[in-house]
């Protein structure tokens, strides 16, 4: 068996050797997906990650929204105090 994975680490100490042999055979004979399928999957996942990527200037957008919110809070506080445009 290859060194990439040792099934014996996952088994109890008294596991039968037939079980180890079966696990090694299944691991060695595991089929790989078709290269066409893998390529299509890679392109689909890459396209999906492009769509879910945040906008380029996220920090600037966050700063603008935070400034607008702070300005609204200040106007609301001043108005609640009886002064300002809504007082």
C-alpha positions as CSV (number, residue, x, y, z in Angstrom):
1,X,0.0,0.0,0.0
2,X,1.1,3.6,-0.6
3,X,2.4,5.8,2.3
4,X,-0.3,8.4,1.8
5,X,-2.8,6.6,4.2
6,X,-2.4,3.8,6.6
7,X,-5.7,2.1,7.4
8,X,-4.2,0.4,10.4
9,X,-4.3,3.7,12.3
10,X,-8.1,3.8,12.1
11,X,-8.7,0.2,13.2
12,X,-8.7,-1.4,16.6
13,X,-5.5,-3.2,17.7
14,X,-6.9,-6.7,17.1
15,X,-8.4,-6.2,13.6
16,X,-8.2,-9.1,11.2
17,X,-5.6,-8.9,8.5
18,X,-8.3,-9.6,5.9
19,X,-10.0,-6.3,6.8
20,X,-6.7,-4.5,6.3
21,X,-6.1,-6.2,3.0
22,X,-9.6,-5.4,1.8
23,X,-9.3,-1.7,2.8
24,X,-5.9,-1.4,1.0
25,X,-7.4,-3.0,-2.2
26,X,-10.4,-0.7,-2.2
27,X,-8.2,2.3,-1.7
28,X,-5.8,1.3,-4.5
29,X,-8.6,0.4,-7.0
30,X,-10.8,3.5,-6.3
31,X,-11.8,5.0,-9.6
32,X,-11.0,8.6,-10.5
33,X,-13.7,10.8,-12.0
34,X,-13.6,11.3,-15.8
35,X,-11.2,14.2,-16.8
36,X,-14.0,15.9,-18.7
37,X,-16.2,15.9,-15.5
38,X,-13.3,17.2,-13.4
39,X,-12.7,20.0,-15.9
40,X,-16.4,21.0,-16.0
41,X,-16.6,20.9,-12.2
42,X,-13.5,23.1,-11.9
43,X,-14.9,25.6,-14.3
44,X,-18.3,25.6,-12.6
45,X,-16.8,26.1,-9.1
46,X,-14.5,28.9,-10.5
47,X,-17.5,30.7,-12.0
48,X,-19.5,30.4,-8.8
49,X,-16.6,31.8,-6.8
50,X,-16.4,34.7,-9.2
51,X,-20.1,35.5,-8.7
52,X,-19.9,35.4,-4.9
53,X,-16.8,37.5,-4.7
54,X,-17.4,40.8,-2.8
55,X,-17.3,44.1,-4.7
56,X,-13.9,45.6,-5.4
57,X,-14.1,48.6,-3.1
58,X,-15.8,47.0,-0.2
59,X,-13.9,49.1,2.4
60,X,-14.9,52.3,0.7
61,X,-18.5,51.2,0.5
62,X,-18.6,50.2,4.2
63,X,-17.0,53.5,5.2
64,X,-19.7,55.4,3.2
65,X,-22.5,53.5,4.8
66,X,-21.0,54.0,8.3
67,X,-20.6,57.7,7.7
68,X,-24.2,58.0,6.5
69,X,-25.4,56.1,9.5
70,X,-23.4,58.2,11.9
71,X,-24.8,61.4,10.3
72,X,-28.3,60.1,10.7
73,X,-27.7,59.2,14.3
74,X,-26.3,62.7,15.0
75,X,-29.3,64.3,13.3
76,X,-31.6,62.1,15.3
77,X,-29.8,62.9,18.6
78,X,-29.9,66.6,17.9
79,X,-33.6,66.4,17.0
80,X,-34.4,64.5,20.2
81,X,-32.6,67.2,22.2
82,X,-35.1,69.8,20.7
83,X,-32.8,71.5,18.2
84,X,-31.9,70.9,14.6
85,X,-34.0,70.3,11.5
86,X,-36.6,68.1,13.1
87,X,-36.7,69.8,16.5
